[in-house]
């Protein structure tokens, strides 16, 4: 999401960072680039006009032109206004109510409501220690009930029955009663969608809403819908008291501007982003962090939070202790690191959160292929434990056997060993006194300023 916008605006930031002087003409030229970048990212024209006018007003009003660091000052204004455009601050769910707190999912067919309901249930269960119930009122879509049952079983939550011969509002009321008796803290209700907005769908979801009086009503939007999403969002917002937005499928959308337009049109906060197909691929929306990421400043805070949740701390401590004692970093450790990166969304996801990564040459970015990590894992799995512990013993005959066992070529084995040795050298540097501390300090410094450390 926002990949194209990030590339364009990061270039604007780079051009500004070296400027010691700015004229009003330079400011207007820069804002033209920003305007084009936003429009190409599918942000609505009215939204773009309002954004540019706001930035220009602040830029001229704050006397950017006469500032000692005019380029950085203007970038700071763009960052602040971009943050405000996307909502200003993180807006989580309000679960302070008599349980079970009801969350109603609304949206068109195919937007990802059912999967999002399961993702949200998992997040509430694992990170907020809530007992969650799920139910679907979609009695039209084939296998909708079965899909939710499978997802509920996967994440270990209650899934209440749905009968296709029962009215949707009656299904919701029965589920509410069952959730209350089961002492669920939260009940998430999935609803039916259509390919387009129609009176029948709106009437149905309004009846469900009136019956269960949800504490949160979340509009689920497919990020790849483009400006059609704005029309749909406006219709739902007029029909229902929407409390927030969930933007799905952002991993498949390089533009993402439609989500910004929807937030602006409805005035409702984006609460979550769907970042993949798995049930753990849901992250809270932080406008300030996303703004920094778009401008190439990285998002180290989200990276650290994700690492705290998903990295196996016990294994991390063992590796750190090995390095401290000078025992070295072997292929068993390397394999564990590949698994850890995969659990955090892969290398491309990690790089998107690091400062200045948009400055990488296009050729280097293209080489970041998460599929390669699967191949590397297969190669390591084809080695004996002795080979993993002592990679130096892997010579020609062993390479042939490993390549055959992993379904790869000898060149692939050589490539893996070369990459391993590079990582091994890096780990040695990090293990030295203050190495990791200096690395994190530099990353956080760049994240705050958006400019390279001197």
Helices and strands as residue ranges (DSSP letters): H 3-17, H 24-40, H 45-61, G 64-66, H 70-85, E 101-106, H 113-128, E 132-136, H 144-155, E 158-159, H 168-181, E 186-190, H 199-212, E 216-222, G 223-225, H 228-239, E 244-248, G 250-252, H 257-266, E 270-274, E 282-284, H 287-294, H 300-310, H 313-324, H 331-343, H 346-352, G 357-359, H 362-366, H 370-381, H 385-389, G 391-393, H 396-406, H 410-431, H 435-449
